[in-house]
């Protein structure tokens, strides 16, 4: 195994570890937010207009943030896939 192949393997291994941590943190955040959202919905008094206003505003604030994070994750994954494709193309190109 050459030095370049070792570097590639090391980079790919680090990317895999980072992706696992990313997925674990996203799952943890979703679980945390889901529990508290369910609690808010459970304890909110649906007849009180202030409670409903707070619930609606919280949804209006969180939705763009969540969608932005999903779009950012898709963009980063696309960039990583382009880099991996370039690495594979460079590996297969005869010299």
C-alpha positions in Angstrom: 0.0 0.0 0.0 1.5 3.3 -1.0 1.4 6.5 1.0 -1.3 8.0 -1.1 -3.5 4.9 -0.7 -2.9 5.1 3.1 -3.9 8.8 3.1 -7.1 8.0 1.1 -8.0 5.1 3.4 -7.4 7.2 6.5 -9.5 10.1 5.1 -12.3 7.7 4.2 -12.2 6.2 7.7 -12.4 9.6 9.4 -15.3 10.5 7.1 -17.2 7.4 8.1 -16.6 8.1 11.8 -17.7 11.7 11.4 -20.9 10.6 9.5 -21.7 8.1 12.3 -21.4 10.9 15.0 -23.5 13.2 12.8 -26.3 10.7 12.5 -26.2 9.9 16.2 -26.3 13.6 17.1 -29.2 14.2 14.7 -31.1 11.2 16.2 -30.5 12.4 19.7 -31.6 16.0 18.9 -34.8 14.6 17.2 -35.6 12.5 20.2 -35.0 15.3 22.6 -37.1 17.8 20.6 -39.8 15.2 20.0 -40.2 14.5 23.7 -40.4 18.2 24.5 -42.8 18.9 21.6 -45.1 16.1 22.7 -45.0 17.5 26.3 -45.8 21.0 25.1 -48.7 19.7 23.0 -49.9 17.5 25.9 -49.8 20.3 28.5 -51.0 23.2 26.3 -54.6 24.3 27.0 -56.2 24.3 23.6 -58.9 26.7 24.7 -56.4 29.4 25.8 -55.5 31.5 22.7 -52.1 32.5 24.2 -51.1 28.8 24.4 -52.1 28.2 20.8 -50.3 31.3 19.7 -47.1 30.2 21.4 -47.4 26.7 19.8 -47.9 28.2 16.4 -45.0 30.6 16.7 -42.7 27.9 18.0 -43.6 25.9 14.9 -43.0 28.9 12.6 -39.6 29.4 14.2 -38.5 25.8 14.2 -39.6 24.8 10.7 -37.3 27.0 8.7 -34.4 26.0 11.0 -35.1 22.3 10.5 -35.5 22.6 6.8 -32.3 24.7 6.6 -30.4 22.0 8.5 -31.8 19.3 6.2 -30.7 21.3 3.1 -27.3 21.9 4.6 -26.8 18.2 5.3 -27.9 17.4 1.7 -25.4 19.9 0.3 -22.5 18.6 2.4 -23.3 15.0 1.4 -23.4 16.0 -2.2 -20.0 17.7 -1.8 -18.5 14.6 -0.1 -19.9 12.4 -2.9 -18.2 14.6 -5.5 -14.9 14.4 -3.6 -15.2 10.6 -3.4 -16.0 10.3 -7.1 -13.0 12.4 -7.9 -10.8 10.2 -5.7 -12.1 7.1 -7.4 -11.6 8.6 -10.9 -8.1 9.5 -10.0 -7.4 6.0 -8.7 -8.7 4.4 -11.9 -7.0 6.8 -14.3 -3.9 5.1 -15.8 -0.6 6.9 -15.5 
